[in-house]
Amino acid sequence: MKLWLRPKDRPTWLGRWGIPSLVLILAFGLRLFRLGDANLWWDEALAVWAVRKGLLGVTLWTAGDVHPPLFFWFLWAWVQLVGEGEFAVRLLSVVFGVLTVAVAYSLGSMLAGRTMGSLAGLLTGLARFHVWWSRPSSMARKSCACTSSRACWVRFRSIVSCVGSAQNALIAMLPPLPPE
């Protein structure tokens, strides 16, 4: 195994893995900055209280409440691994936020190539609104971000598989012109 890259392999490696990795590392770092400094918000504390009931307890609690259980199941497993501190609880949200940046990169790459994918990932990773709301550990924010990102990705992939290319998929997604 070579530990160095030949000059002709560097741009390929950099474009394929290097730039997207740097974008994800930057997005992760921005979301980690002062993550555990503030106390838990009310909805974050409610989530911690719920997962302290155990997996069965949180499932029963969500069955009698308006909250769907999937986020609480993730949080329960996460708390078992890393603990209940402010930083630890919010770190799960950071992971979901960085995954959303990866989905933006993936969509951009499918639509217009790796350069636009990197730009889409970078803009999502640096967006102040996205950075801010990727930090608190709240079920509503994560479910909206993950569901909408995944739905866009799945819909686009299904259209690409039907029409054959990303450009045709974009045309297929355009609304029809009104009749004259």
Order of alpha helices (4+ residues) and beta strands (2+ residues): alpha-alpha-alpha-alpha-alpha-alpha-alpha-alpha-alpha-alpha
